[in-house]
Amino acid sequence: MIQHIAGTLLQKAIDQTGVGVVLSNPRLQDNPLIYVNKGFEEVTGYSADEVIGRNCRFLQGEQTKQEDVQIIREAIRAQRPCEVEILNYKKNGEPFWNELQLTPLFDKQGVLEYFIGIQKDVTVRKQAQEARILYEKVFHNTMQGVMITDQDSNILLVNNAFTKITGYSIQEAIGKKPTMLSSGKQTAPFYQQLWQDIHEKGQWEGELWNKRKNGEIYPEFLNISEVRNKEEKVTNYVAVFTDITESKNREKQLAKMSMRDALTGVGNRREFDRYIQEKWDMLAEIEEPISLILLDIDYFKLYNDYYGHLEGDATLTKVAQQIVKSIDKDTALAIRYGGEEFAVVLPQYHVEAAYEVAERIRLYVEQAAILHKHSPVKETVSISCGVASIIPAKDNDINTLIDYADQALYEAKEKGRNRVVMHDTLSN
């Protein structure tokens, strides 16, 4: 009676363990199953009647790793226990991760009688592990720097890209504050607005300047996000950033190219407009003059007609080079104004000083001795220059200065070319 009760309790206990329990008989051909509990039926979807008498390989499928199968086979062959996580398949075809503990059972004489297998569906845990491994791979292999802090902005974790961008090792960063990267280029109001956005919107993103371990200041695009728990309390901050140094350099290069004349290499009209407006506004504040030289290659159409456009382009480039040699590049700007016309902007030059610069340019072009046999002026390329100077004020504008210089250039041409004419008005 006692043995019957004990056996019944044992059966209930096995059925209610929540795990699969199976017995196989290695003394029979193909080591078939001779017992499965309810836990096995619940995990796999197979009934006991469907599996008794079969080898449990029916649980395997196309994605089951053969090395895991081999571990089980070797354990059975060696009559020893083993533990393995193997990908099995339920009756409906759904894969699940099976944590299998296989144990041999021997009689009193040490002869193998059975194998008992304890099976547990660990799919959720396995998926979490794989997800964590994937997250770690993504975290450490992404090209973006990642930094995770606690609610007090103490750094808890950084990735490999962080160390590559900043120069700080993971060990050097953990426990520190993100202010270790501060460049000093952002103002206190900037950071006040940044944190206000984070607290109100949950995140902030934008460009700022940070400092590497070696002291180099670099631009980065940064996104900072809050992490909140179930109680909506902030527990962490996550910062994801990208070093945009190369992007900024490309922008500068493109901006520079957009301001250059493609043929001659000097500034273009866009650069002229930007530069003269900038200097005009500055000089208006201090009531200092700005001068302008407009110069034209004499009879350039005849030159092109006789020598061809390729030679014409070469001559434009040579003239531009002579202009650049003639001026102080720190205090003046040379640009190609259009066609064969060039301009030189001279901030804080009085008209007499500008006249001297124009005369020097004319002489430099003359000394270049570029042949121009069809010019009515002389057998080498020559230029005509118009010079004007003005003090920026409310009753004049940039167009006034350009008009004055253009009038002087027209007069230089009317007087026979190859000369400099100075406009006789200085902000009359």
LINPE-V607940 format. One line per field, one symbol per residue. burial: b if it has 9 or more other C-alpha atoms within 8 Angstrom, else e. Layout:
BEGIN
burial->???
END
This chain:
BEGIN
burial->eeeeeeeeeeeeebbbeebbbbbbbbeeeebbbbbbbbbbbebbbbebeebbeebeeeebbeebeeebbebbeebbeeebbbebbbbbbbeeeeebbbbbbbbbbbeeeeebbbbbbbbbbbbeebeeeeeeeeeeeebbbeebbbbbbbbebbbbbbbbbbbebbbbebeebbebbbeebbbeebeeeebeebbebbeeebbbeeebbbbbbeeebbbbbbbbbbbbeeeeebbbbbbbbbbbbeebeeeeeeeebebbbeebbbbbbbbbeeebbebbbebbeebbbbbbbbbbbbebebbbeebbeebbbebbbebbbbbbebbeeeebbbbbbeebbbbbbbbbbbbeebbebbbbbbebbbeeeeebeebebbbbbbbbbbbbbbbbeeeebbeebbebbbbbbbbbbeeebbbbbbbebbee
END
